[in-house]
């Protein structure tokens, strides 16, 4: 039986098992789908919203390589909460002394900065708004899930999102599992499935949001989802561009800033915390 050393971390309640690639390499392990599912299981494994694998980048001028796996074993292109945990892990384990690093992700190379306050700021890159590039293949931005019609805005931050508008006061008791799961798996509209954000507006600089993540179900937070939601509502004229928009999630608060110009990056700021360290015994 092989033993994998890991660190459990979370960013606004979005929790991850972090493993160094050197650990896997030393044990001659390439994680398989069923192993990922088992590790993420909250009863039979460590329990998490995903696994982050830390590795050195082979690209010139890029510090590290980022891999992230969903609890169902599928690989995600990016995760805003995960990449903040990634940065904290690197700093805490003295894998880098830099306050600002470049990381290769499924979306491309992103810049992450550890701020003096302890918050972590991520340049999430430019939003992807072209429907075909997002993987949105529907004919209109209206979807019927069970008995209800929803209007949504498709956007990608390297991974696809459908941002759904709810009435003020509806979000708290909303049946996110029923509708989120249905929308996620509508392959006739979303080629690669989709994350789904349900939100309500409080002001032009503050929103409440709950998220149904592709391959994970409802999670306490989603960094790319927060970015996608703010981008969508700036484009639709509900939120103010060029300021920090406060996104209130089940697991805490994130801040998203975007100028409203398609060529400009989306900036995500939020915390990352250690939970515990341990060893996982992998059955052979």
C-alpha positions in Angstrom: 0.0 0.0 0.0 1.5 3.3 -1.1 1.3 6.5 1.1 0.7 9.9 -0.4 1.6 13.0 1.7 -1.0 15.8 1.2 -2.1 19.2 2.5 -5.8 20.0 2.9 -6.6 23.6 2.1 -9.6 25.8 1.4 -10.4 29.2 -0.3 -13.6 30.6 1.0 -14.9 27.1 1.8 -13.9 25.6 -1.6 -11.6 22.8 -0.3 -8.8 20.9 -2.0 -6.3 18.2 -1.4 -2.9 19.5 -2.5 -0.2 17.0 -3.6 3.2 17.7 -5.0 4.1 16.0 -8.3 7.4 14.9 -6.8 5.5 12.8 -4.3 3.6 11.1 -7.1 6.7 10.6 -9.2 8.7 9.2 -6.3 6.0 6.6 -5.8 5.6 5.9 -9.5 1.9 6.9 -9.3 -0.2 8.6 -12.0 -3.6 9.2 -10.3 -6.4 7.4 -12.0 -10.1 8.4 -12.1 -11.2 6.0 -9.5 -8.3 7.0 -7.2 -9.2 10.7 -7.5 -12.9 9.9 -6.8 -11.9 7.9 -3.7 -9.6 10.6 -2.3 -12.3 13.3 -2.8 -15.0 11.2 -1.1 -16.0 12.7 2.2 -16.7 9.3 3.8 -14.1 7.0 2.4 -11.3 9.4 1.5 -9.9 12.8 2.6 -12.9 14.7 1.3 -12.6 17.7 -1.0 -14.0 19.7 -4.0 -10.9 18.6 -6.0 -7.3 17.7 -6.1 -4.5 20.2 -7.0 -1.2 18.8 -8.2 1.9 21.1 -7.8 4.6 20.7 -10.4 7.5 22.7 -11.9 6.8 24.2 -15.3 8.9 23.3 -18.3 8.0 26.6 -20.0 10.7 29.4 -20.1 9.8 32.3 -17.7 7.0 30.3 -16.0 7.5 29.2 -12.4 5.0 26.3 -11.9 2.5 24.0 -13.6 -1.0 23.7 -12.2 -3.3 20.7 -12.6 -6.7 20.4 -11.0 -9.0 17.4 -10.9 -12.8 17.4 -10.0 -14.3 14.9 -7.6 -15.6 12.9 -10.5 -12.1 12.4 -11.8 -12.4 14.9 -14.7 -9.7 17.5 -15.1 -10.7 21.2 -14.8 -9.0 23.9 -16.8 -8.8 26.4 -14.0 -10.1 27.2 -10.5 -9.8 30.6 -8.9 -10.0 29.4 -5.4 -7.7 26.5 -6.1 -5.0 28.6 -7.6 -4.9 30.9 -4.5 -4.5 27.8 -2.4 -1.8 26.7 -4.8 0.1 30.0 -4.2 -0.2 29.7 -0.4 1.1 26.1 -0.6 4.2 27.2 -2.6 5.0 30.0 -0.1 4.3 28.0 3.1 6.4 25.1 1.9 9.2 27.4 0.7 9.0 26.2 -2.8 9.2 29.9 -3.8 10.2 33.1 -2.0 8.6 35.3 -4.7 5.5 37.3 -4.0 4.5 37.2 -7.6 4.8 34.1 -9.8 3.6 32.9 -13.2 1.7 29.6 -13.3 0.8 27.4 -16.3 -2.9 26.4 -16.2 -5.4 24.9 -18.6 -6.4 28.5 -19.5 -2.8 29.6 -20.2 -0.2 31.4 -18.0 -1.6 33.3 -15.1 0.1 35.7 -12.7 -0.6 35.3 -8.9 0.5 37.7 -6.2 0.7 37.2 -2.4 -0.3 40.6 -0.9 1.1 41.9 2.4 -2.4 41.5 3.9 -2.2 37.8 3.3 -4.9 38.0 0.6 -4.0 36.5 -2.7 -4.6 38.4 -6.0 -4.9 36.5 -9.3 -4.8 38.0 -12.8 -7.4 35.6 -14.2 -6.8 36.7 -17.8 -9.4 38.0 -20.2 -12.9 36.6 -20.2 -13.9 34.4 -23.2 -17.2 35.7 -24.6 -17.5 34.0 -28.0 -20.2 31.3 -27.6 -18.5 28.7 -29.7 -15.2 29.2 -27.7 -17.1 28.7 -24.5 -18.7 25.5 -25.8 -22.2 27.0 -25.8 -24.0 25.6 -28.8 -27.5 26.6 -28.0 -29.5 29.0 -30.2 -30.7 31.3 -27.4 -29.8 32.2 -23.8 -32.9 30.7 -22.3 -32.9 27.2 -20.8 -35.7 25.0 -19.5 -34.8 22.9 -16.5 -37.6 20.8 -15.3 -40.7 23.0 -15.3 -38.9 26.3 -15.2 -37.3 28.7 -17.7 -34.1 30.5 -16.9 -32.3 33.3 -18.7 -28.6 33.1 -18.5 -25.4 34.6 -19.8 -22.6 32.3 -21.1 -19.0 33.3 -20.2 -15.7 31.4 -19.8 -12.8 32.1 -17.5 -11.0 29.1 -19.1 -13.8 26.9 -18.0 -17.5 27.4 -19.0 -20.1 29.2 -16.9 -23.8 29.8 -17.3 -24.7 32.8 -15.2 -28.4 32.7 -14.1 -30.4 35.6 -12.8 -32.8 35.2 -9.8 -35.2 37.6 -8.2 -34.1 39.4 -5.0 -34.7 37.1 -2.0 -35.1 33.9 -4.0 -31.5 32.7 -3.7 -31.4 31.5 -0.1 -34.0 28.7 -0.4 -33.4 28.0 -4.1 -33.2 24.3 -5.0 -29.8 24.5 -6.6 -29.3 20.7 -6.8 -32.5 20.2 -8.8 -31.8 23.0 -11.3 -28.0 23.2 -11.3 -27.6 19.5 -12.1 -30.1 19.7 -15.0 -28.5 22.7 -16.6 -24.9 21.4 -16.1 -25.7 18.3 -18.1 -27.6 19.8 -21.1 -25.1 18.6 -23.7 -27.4 19.9 -26.5 -26.6 23.4 -25.2 -23.2 23.0 -23.5 -20.7 20.9 -25.4 -18.5 20.3 -22.4 -21.1 20.6 -19.7 -21.1 23.8 -17.7 -20.7 25.3 -14.3 -23.9 27.2 -13.2 -24.0 30.4 -11.1 -27.2 31.5 -9.5 -27.1 35.1 -8.2 -29.1 38.1 -7.0 -28.0 41.7 -7.1 -27.8 43.8 -3.9 -26.2 46.9 -5.5 -24.0 47.9 -8.4 -21.0 46.8 -6.4 -22.3 43.7 -4.5 -24.0 40.4 -5.3 -25.0 37.2 -3.6 -24.1 33.9 -5.4 -24.5 30.2 -5.1 -22.7 27.9 -7.5 -23.2 24.5 -9.0 -19.8 23.2 -10.2 -19.4 20.9 -13.1 -18.2 17.5 -11.8 -18.5 18.6 -8.2 -22.1 19.7 -7.4 -22.8 22.6 -5.1 -19.7 24.1 -3.5 -19.3 26.8 -1.0 -17.4 29.1 -3.4 -16.1 29.2 -7.0 -13.4 31.8 -8.0 -13.9 31.4 -11.8 -17.6 31.5 -11.2 -17.4 34.7 -9.2 -15.4 36.2 -12.1 -17.8 35.0 -14.7 -20.8 36.3 -12.8 -19.3 39.8 -12.4 -18.3 39.9 -16.1 -21.7 38.8 -17.2 -23.5 41.4 -15.0 -21.1 44.2 -16.0 -21.8 43.4 -19.7 -25.6 43.4 -18.9 -25.3 46.8 -17.2 -26.1 45.7 -13.6 -22.7 46.2 -12.0 -20.2 49.0 -12.1 -17.0 48.3 -14.1 -13.5 49.1 -12.8 -14.2 48.7 -9.1 -13.9 45.8 -6.6 -17.3 44.1 -6.7 -18.0 42.1 -3.6 -19.3 38.6 -4.2 -20.9 37.0 -1.2 -20.8 33.2 -1.3 -21.8 30.4 1.1 -18.1 30.0 2.2 -17.1 33.7 2.4 -16.4 36.8 0.3 -14.4 37.3 -2.9 -13.6 40.5 -4.8 -13.7 40.8 -8.5 -12.5 43.8 -10.6 -13.0 44.2 -14.4 -12.9 47.3 -16.5 -15.6 46.1 -18.8 -13.2 46.1 -21.8 -12.9 42.7 -23.5 -9.1 43.1 -23.8 -8.6 43.6 -20.1 -7.9 41.0 -17.5 -10.3 40.1 -14.6 -8.7 40.4 -11.2 -9.7 38.1 -8.4 -8.8 38.7 -4.8 -9.5 36.5 -1.8 -8.1 34.4 1.0 -6.6 30.9 1.2 -6.2 28.8 4.4 -4.5 25.6 5.5 -6.7 23.0 7.2 -4.5 20.1 8.0 -1.7 17.8 6.7 -1.8 14.0 6.5 -1.1 10.9 4.6 -3.5 9.0 2.3 -3.0 5.3 1.9 -3.6 4.3 -1.7 -4.8 0.7 -2.2 -2.9 -1.1 -4.9 
